[in-house]
Amino acid sequence: ATASKDNEGDTDDNSSSSNNSNLATMESLAKYTLGRMSFNIFQPHDLLCTLFEIRNQILPFRGDEYKYKIFCDMMIQSPKSPDIALRAMLCNHAICSTASQKWKIQFTGGTLVPAVETVRDSYKLRQWNELFATPTPTQSLWQSMMQRITTMLFG
């Protein structure tokens, strides 16, 4: 589900109820921490994220392996300015295998980038840069951790 903006020409009394409807839609969307959504690869882990849409992409890779990408269109709440929401795109990367009766999934990394609306707004982009200025764990450390967890969960 996505929140949509009313037509700009609306000026009647119904526009306030439409705005309340959009607010209700925003409140009903799934919310998770950035840590949970990115398997703790991106920091700060405790940022609140509102999820708009998830898309999955599975492409043939090698033999019985597939490249798996999970695209998450989301909004990140700024901890310094709660009224500022930073639109972003998170992509988790994985390799899937069907060699056995169970699917084997190995997460290999991810990307987190500001959405166009965040990049075009200089204030929001400055907030983004301040928020994500701290370094994240190295990908190889993350890969090692996710391999162990995936092995424990899926055998």
Secondary structure, 3 states (H helix, E strand, C coil): CCCCCCCCCCCCCHHHHHHHHHHHHHHHCCEEEHHHHCCCCCCCCCCEEEEEEEEEEEEECCCCEEEEEEEEEEEEECCCCCCCEEEEEEEEEEEEECCCCCCEEEEEEEEEEECHHHHHCHHHHHHHHHHCCCCCCCHHHHHHHHHHHHHHHHC
